[in-house]
Amino acid sequence: MKRPPLCGREELPTRFAAADLPVRDCVELAAGLASYARTHGLARVEVSGPPAMRELIEEFGFGEVRFVEFHRQPAVDIAAVPRTWRCGQRGLRCLSDQLVDAAKIASRVDTPPSTLAGGTVMRFARHNRLGDALGIVTGLEHYCRDNAVASVAVSGSPILAEVVEVFACKRVSYAPSPSESINGDAIFARSSWSIPWLDRFNHAVTDAFGGRARHRVPPLPLRRAPTPRGEENVVYYQLDARSGTAPSRHSARRLLNQVSAHGEVRVLGGPDTQTYLGEDLIYVRADLPEMVARLLSCRLFVGCDSGLGHLAGCLGVPGLIVSTDDFETTWSFFRGYASLNVIPLAAAEVLLP
């Protein structure tokens, strides 16, 4: 016998018991539960689990979520929920969808107007790398255009200022020392890991402030085209030596040798990469404008899930992204770039001559 559809929000679960999750998954869990509560009009949801969960809830200001040591039963066991919210569909917005589907609650179809005020400054302390900056600035610029928000600003890492300067932003500026700002990191933390990287912050802002979200957010054009250098027979190669999932030195060198069949190889990286790969290679370090010019003139880019990989995608540089971690997540991030293909490391060793 089929269960009749639920018609009251009071029948949705409000108590959750989490397993011993790593910190990254704790961020997604806390953010998703906050989204779940807001979306369905629940005043508060409770979660028990690792102590890191309490710290993250407080740090990101998830007022809709309360951490408790133990639960009165019944409580939804997160470990028993299908794991699609983790690999490739991260963010408990996905768990929220699963709970809604289970309860047969119809999704909202209206599009509320944006409540993001012009002149708002978002400050970023955690999301301060090149890939983060590209996603933040691009997603926010398109959100403001689509929702008639006159202007906003970002603050925090200098890389945000560099991206704003290099790419053509009409509605997003950089504020070096704002008197007032809101927590941009907390907004970013609410976003799903199952969508392309440039879409991610666009959707996060929409979740926080309403309005229209973009699907397939296009990269921003350059503010000024670099001086033409002509196409060079160069392959830029980059693997993150600091990554917890970096391939062995043997595998990285073997892939580098295979890539050399396509042109002169120059490795993007600093001293840690030289220690990782060896001193007998040509290494390149450059500021953002110079790196843009170099990538636009190269024959091929071969890299990993990194800020330089996202930069190559934004510039339309032909290349390969070699997944050294969870392939589905890497593919989710990079599938919005027409010029890049994502392949596992094992496939790279087979496909490249």
Helices and strands as residue ranges (DSSP letters): G 9-11, E 15-17, H 23-39, E 45-48, H 51-60, E 65-67, E 76-77, G 78-80, G 83-85, H 93-103, E 121-124, H 130-146, E 152-156, H 158-166, E 172-174, E 182-183, H 184-189, H 197-209, E 234-237, H 249-259, G 260-262, E 264-268, H 271-277, E 283-284, H 288-297, E 300-303, H 307-315, E 319-323, H 327-334, E 340-344, H 345-351
